[in-house]
Amino acid sequence: MMAGMNLPAKAQQLHYTAAESEAIHDSIQQSRWDIGGRLSHYSFRYMSEFFPTGIINKPANPYLFAITPNKKMESLTIKSGAASLSLEDYLKKLHIASFIVVHKGTIVYERYFTMLPQDQHTLQSVTKVITSAIITSLINQGKIDIQHPIEKYLPELKGSDWQGITVKDILHMRSGMDIRSIDFETGPFTNPQHKNYQLESALGILPKAPNTPASVYKYIAGLKKDTLPGLDAAYSNINTFVLGWLAEKISGKKYTDLVSEMIWQPMGASANAYVCLSDKGLPWTHGGLSATLRDLARFGMLFTKREMTVNKEKLISFAQLKEIFNAPPVKNPIAPFKWVYQWDLASDGMMVKGGFGGQALYVDPENEVVIAYFNYVDTDWGINNMISDNAVNEIRKLLSANK
């Protein structure tokens, strides 16, 4: 990697010349797209330049946001260490690329710092709750019974270690098949022997290795359990990939068509989205979507109580929403994760899903607050660039005072 590519002065850049893009591509070919710093700032905005993609189609008539800036957001102060910063300065300190707050269907705050409103930015693992929304919809249509074992729907897994594991356990990250997807000491993104590395190298996300599986499906079917299913949740990209496989199998449709028909078009997305694909056309259903910030916020609105009522609980039911909030947290030194229906956190009325590098979606269903933002990973793969609980609470407090 060229030494000058990660200089802080150029870490947040809005426009690139053709020569700069070429130099970044050359540097990424010598390293990795997710290496961090300036290279990842670029790749996270332009994933379609590096990987094959499948298009998720917008509808003919998009949803039109009402826009009423809340002036009090301008003077909101956020504590950051010993300092108190304006919200905008606080976001800049975290090198947030873009940030939006929606309250009761109205955009009350929106900023684009180092990306354009029309950019389709990577969602990374925020993709997981889009995949799980397809599954909840299929459950609510009666096409999937969450208590049935996965081999009932995916006969390819019959006779494997997956046999007998329920859809529910896979959906809630309790399959027991992979408990180290985010155990960085075991090298999920650097060790070719790691289950996650093998999955992602087969999909083209990580560099190929001598043992990279030729077939993702055969690789999944050949996995051995790490532990018994149904125990404490353990975050796993493999679980989400199986959910995407399940959705395609049940529907007989491609993942891109499912997202288009079940989510993107009904919600009135303002722009096409896309999902990255392997060289064999397999979608990264656990972390491959790219979309505009407004469309991510619009997706978040589908989990607010008003939208759930209007949509007659087709995408997610109130019972499923209650499951997310009522689930006990997993013992974890980092945060009280739940991973029920793939959501990371849910407490004090707010549910959260984050993604590698600092992508995030926050939804307060009761008060109809949605917060979404995009970011990119630091040069050392540090991911302490998400807004604090304090920042979220200050925003919610301000909005609750303006009901």
C-alpha positions in Angstrom: 0.0 0.0 0.0 1.3 3.4 -0.9 2.4 5.2 2.3 0.7 8.5 1.5 -2.8 7.1 1.0 -3.9 7.3 4.6 -2.8 10.8 5.5 -5.4 12.3 7.9 -5.6 15.4 5.8 -7.1 13.4 3.0 -9.1 11.0 5.1 -12.4 12.9 4.4 -12.6 13.7 0.8 -15.8 14.5 -1.1 -14.7 14.4 -4.8 -12.0 12.4 -6.5 -10.3 12.9 -9.8 -9.9 10.0 -12.3 -6.2 9.9 -11.4 -6.9 9.7 -7.7 -9.4 6.9 -8.3 -6.9 5.0 -10.3 -4.2 5.4 -7.6 -6.7 4.2 -5.0 -7.6 1.1 -7.1 -3.9 0.3 -7.5 -3.3 0.6 -3.8 -6.3 -1.6 -2.9 -5.1 -4.2 -5.4 -1.9 -4.3 -3.4 -3.7 -4.5 0.0 -7.5 -4.8 0.6 -10.6 -2.8 0.1 -11.3 -2.9 3.8 -7.8 -2.0 5.0 -9.1 1.3 6.5 -8.4 5.0 6.2 -8.6 6.8 2.9 -8.8 3.5 0.9 -11.9 2.4 2.8 -13.5 5.8 2.7 -13.4 5.4 -1.1 -14.3 1.7 -1.3 -17.2 2.0 1.1 -18.8 4.6 -1.2 -18.1 2.8 -4.4 -18.3 -0.9 -3.7 -19.7 -1.5 -7.3 -16.3 -0.5 -8.7 -14.7 -3.5 -6.9 -17.3 -6.3 -7.0 -20.1 -7.6 -9.3 -23.5 -6.4 -8.2 -27.1 -7.2 -8.4 -29.6 -4.3 -8.7 -32.4 -3.7 -6.2 -35.0 -1.8 -8.1 -36.8 1.3 -6.8 -40.5 1.9 -7.5 -41.9 4.2 -10.1 -43.3 6.5 -7.4 -40.9 7.1 -4.5 -41.9 8.1 -0.9 -41.5 11.8 -0.5 -40.0 12.8 2.8 -41.3 15.9 4.5 -38.3 18.1 5.4 -38.6 20.4 8.4 -35.2 21.1 10.0 -35.3 21.3 13.7 -33.3 24.4 14.5 -32.6 23.2 18.1 -30.5 20.4 16.6 -28.0 23.1 15.5 -27.4 24.1 19.1 -27.4 20.6 20.6 -24.2 19.9 22.5 -22.7 16.5 22.9 -20.1 15.5 25.5 -17.0 14.0 23.9 -14.4 13.3 26.5 -13.7 16.5 28.5 -15.1 18.6 25.7 -18.7 19.6 24.7 -19.1 19.8 21.0 -21.9 20.9 18.7 -23.6 17.9 17.1 -22.1 18.8 13.7 -18.6 19.1 15.2 -19.1 15.9 17.1 -20.0 14.0 13.9 -17.0 15.4 12.1 -14.8 14.3 15.0 -16.0 10.7 14.3 -15.5 11.2 10.6 -19.1 10.4 9.9 -19.8 10.5 6.2 -23.5 11.3 6.4 -26.1 11.5 9.2 -29.9 11.7 9.2 -32.6 12.0 11.9 -36.2 11.3 11.0 -39.1 12.1 13.4 -42.6 11.0 12.6 -41.8 10.7 8.9 -40.2 14.1 8.7 -36.5 14.7 8.2 -35.4 17.0 11.0 -31.7 16.9 10.6 -29.5 15.8 7.6 -25.9 16.3 6.9 -23.5 15.0 4.2 -19.9 15.5 5.0 -17.8 13.2 2.8 -20.4 11.7 0.5 -23.2 12.9 -1.7 -26.9 12.4 -1.1 -27.1 10.2 -4.2 -24.2 8.0 -3.2 -25.0 4.3 -2.6 -22.9 3.7 0.5 -22.2 0.2 1.9 -24.4 -0.9 4.8 -22.1 -3.7 5.8 -23.9 -5.7 8.5 -26.9 -3.4 8.6 -27.7 -5.6 5.6 -28.6 -8.4 8.1 -31.8 -6.7 9.3 -32.9 -6.3 5.7 -32.3 -10.1 5.2 -34.1 -10.9 8.5 -37.1 -8.6 7.4 -37.5 -10.8 4.4 -37.6 -13.9 6.6 -40.1 -12.3 9.1 -42.3 -11.4 6.1 -42.2 -15.0 4.9 -43.0 -16.2 8.4 -45.9 -13.8 8.6 -47.2 -15.1 5.2 -47.1 -18.6 6.6 -44.4 -19.8 4.3 -41.9 -20.5 7.0 -42.5 -22.0 10.5 -39.9 -20.6 12.7 -39.9 -23.8 14.9 -39.2 -26.2 12.0 -35.7 -27.5 11.4 -33.7 -25.9 8.6 -33.5 -29.1 6.6 -37.3 -29.0 6.1 -36.7 -26.0 3.8 -33.1 -26.7 2.7 -32.9 -30.4 2.0 -29.3 -29.9 1.1 -28.5 -29.7 4.8 -30.2 -33.0 5.6 -27.7 -35.3 7.3 -25.3 -32.5 8.1 -24.6 -30.9 11.4 -27.3 -28.4 10.6 -29.9 -31.0 10.8 -32.4 -30.4 13.6 -31.4 -26.7 14.1 -34.5 -24.6 13.9 -35.0 -21.6 11.7 -35.5 -19.7 15.0 -32.1 -20.5 16.3 -30.5 -19.4 13.0 -32.5 -16.3 12.9 -31.5 -15.4 16.5 -27.8 -16.2 16.1 -28.1 -19.4 18.2 -27.3 -22.1 15.7 -24.1 -23.1 17.4 -22.5 -23.6 14.0 -20.1 -20.6 14.2 -19.4 -18.8 17.4 -16.3 -16.9 16.4 -17.3 -14.6 13.5 -16.3 -11.5 15.5 -13.7 -13.1 17.7 -10.9 -11.1 16.4 -8.2 -13.1 18.2 -9.0 -16.1 16.1 -8.7 -14.1 12.9 -12.1 -14.1 11.2 -10.8 -11.7 8.5 -7.1 -12.7 8.4 -6.9 -16.4 9.1 -7.7 -18.6 6.1 -8.5 -21.5 8.5 -11.3 -19.5 10.2 -14.9 -20.4 9.2 -15.8 -16.8 8.5 -12.7 -16.3 6.4 -13.5 -19.3 4.3 -17.1 -18.1 3.8 -16.1 -14.6 2.8 -13.1 -15.6 0.7 -15.5 -18.0 -1.2 -17.8 -15.0 -1.8 -15.0 -12.8 -2.9 -15.1 -10.5 0.0 -11.7 -11.5 1.4 -8.6 -12.6 -0.6 -8.6 -16.1 -1.9 -6.5 -18.7 -0.1 -5.4 -22.3 -1.1 -8.3 -23.7 1.0 -11.0 -21.3 -0.2 -14.1 -23.4 -0.9 -15.1 -23.8 -4.5 -18.8 -24.0 -3.6 -20.3 -21.9 -0.8 -23.3 -24.1 -0.5 -21.2 -27.3 -0.1 -18.9 -25.5 2.4 -22.0 -24.5 4.5 -23.3 -28.1 4.4 -20.0 -29.5 5.5 -19.6 -27.3 8.6 -19.3 -28.9 12.0 -21.0 -27.5 15.1 -18.9 -25.3 17.5 -21.5 -25.9 20.2 -25.1 -27.0 20.8 -27.9 -24.9 19.2 -30.2 -22.8 21.3 -27.6 -21.5 23.8 -26.4 -17.9 24.2 -26.4 -16.0 20.9 -23.1 -15.8 19.1 -22.8 -13.4 16.1 -22.3 -15.2 12.9 -22.2 -14.1 9.2 -22.8 -17.8 8.3 -26.2 -17.7 10.0 -27.3 -14.8 7.9 -26.0 -16.3 4.7 -28.2 -19.4 5.5 -31.2 -17.1 6.0 -30.6 -15.6 2.5 -30.3 -19.0 1.0 -33.6 -20.0 2.8 -35.4 -17.0 1.5 -34.4 -17.7 -2.1 -35.3 -21.4 -1.7 -38.7 -20.7 -0.3 -39.6 -18.0 -2.8 -37.9 -19.4 -5.9 -36.5 -15.9 -6.5 -33.2 -14.1 -6.4 -32.3 -12.1 -3.3 -32.3 -8.9 -5.3 -35.8 -9.5 -6.5 -37.0 -10.3 -2.9 -35.6 -7.1 -1.5 -37.0 -5.2 -4.5 -40.5 -6.7 -4.3 -40.9 -7.1 -0.5 -39.1 -4.0 0.8 -37.6 -1.5 -1.6 -40.6 -0.9 -3.9 -43.4 -1.1 -1.2 -41.5 1.4 1.0 -41.1 3.8 -1.9 -37.3 3.9 -2.1 -36.0 7.0 -3.8 -33.1 5.2 -5.5 -32.0 1.8 -6.6 -29.8 -0.1 -4.2 -27.5 -3.0 -5.0 -26.0 -6.0 -3.3 -22.4 -7.3 -4.0 -22.1 -10.7 -5.5 -19.6 -13.5 -5.7 -18.0 -14.3 -9.0 -20.7 -17.0 -9.3 -23.5 -14.5 -8.7 -24.2 -15.3 -5.0 -25.3 -12.3 -2.9 -23.6 -11.2 0.2 -26.8 -11.4 2.2 -25.0 -10.8 5.5 -23.3 -7.5 4.6 -23.3 -6.6 0.9 -26.0 -4.0 0.4 -25.3 -0.4 -0.6 -28.0 2.3 -0.6 -28.5 6.0 -0.1 -28.8 7.3 3.4 -32.4 8.4 2.9 -33.4 4.9 1.8 -31.8 3.4 4.8 -33.8 5.8 7.0 -36.9 4.9 5.1 -36.3 1.3 5.8 -35.9 2.1 9.4 -39.3 3.7 9.4 -40.9 0.4 8.6 -40.2 -0.6 12.2 -42.1 2.3 13.7 -45.5 1.5 15.1 -47.4 3.8 12.7 -45.8 2.1 9.7 -46.3 -1.4 11.1 -50.0 -0.6 11.5 -50.4 0.9 8.0 -48.5 -2.1 6.6 -50.8 -4.5 8.6 -47.7 -6.2 10.2 -46.7 -7.8 6.9 -43.0 -7.2 7.2 -42.7 -7.5 11.0 -45.4 -8.0 13.5 -45.9 -6.4 16.9 -45.3 -9.8 18.5 -41.9 -10.0 16.7 -41.0 -6.5 17.7 -41.9 -7.4 21.3 -39.6 -10.4 21.1 -36.7 -8.1 20.1 -37.1 -5.9 23.1 -38.0 -8.6 25.7 -35.1 -10.9 24.9 -32.5 -11.1 27.6 -29.1 -9.7 26.6 -26.2 -12.0 26.0 -23.3 -11.9 28.4 -20.7 -9.8 26.6 -18.0 -7.4 27.8 -18.6 -5.0 25.0 -22.4 -4.3 25.1 -25.7 -6.1 26.1 -26.1 -7.6 22.6 -29.3 -9.6 21.8 -29.2 -10.4 18.1 -32.8 -11.4 18.1 -34.0 -11.2 14.5 -30.4 -10.1 13.8 -30.8 -6.7 15.6 -27.7 -6.0 17.8 -29.3 -4.1 20.7 -32.8 -3.2 22.0 -33.5 -1.4 25.2 -35.1 1.8 26.6 -37.3 1.8 23.5 -34.5 1.9 20.9 -33.4 -0.9 18.7 -30.0 -0.7 17.0 -28.1 -2.5 14.1 -24.5 -1.6 13.4 -22.2 -2.5 10.6 -18.4 -2.8 10.1 -16.7 0.5 9.9 -19.4 2.5 11.7 -22.7 2.1 9.7 -25.7 2.3 11.9 -29.5 2.3 12.1 -31.4 3.2 15.2 -35.2 2.9 15.5 -37.5 4.1 18.3 -40.7 2.4 17.2 -43.0 4.0 19.8 -41.8 7.6 19.3 -41.2 7.2 15.5 -37.5 8.3 15.7 -35.0 6.9 13.1 -31.3 7.8 13.2 -29.0 6.5 10.4 -25.5 7.2 9.4 -22.5 6.0 7.3 -18.9 5.9 8.2 -15.7 4.0 7.3 -13.2 1.9 9.2 -10.0 3.4 10.6 -6.5 2.4 9.4 -6.0 0.0 12.3 -9.5 -1.6 11.8 -10.5 0.4 14.9 -14.3 0.7 15.0 -14.8 3.2 17.9 -16.4 5.6 15.5 -20.0 5.1 16.2 -22.0 7.8 18.1 -22.3 7.4 21.8 -25.4 6.4 23.8 -25.2 9.9 25.2 -25.5 11.4 21.7 -28.5 9.3 20.9 -30.2 10.1 24.2 -29.6 13.9 23.7 -31.2 13.7 20.3 -34.2 11.7 21.6 -34.6 14.1 24.5 -34.7 17.1 22.2 -37.3 15.4 20.0 -39.5 14.3 22.9 -39.6 17.9 24.1 -41.0 19.0 20.7 -43.9 16.6 20.4 
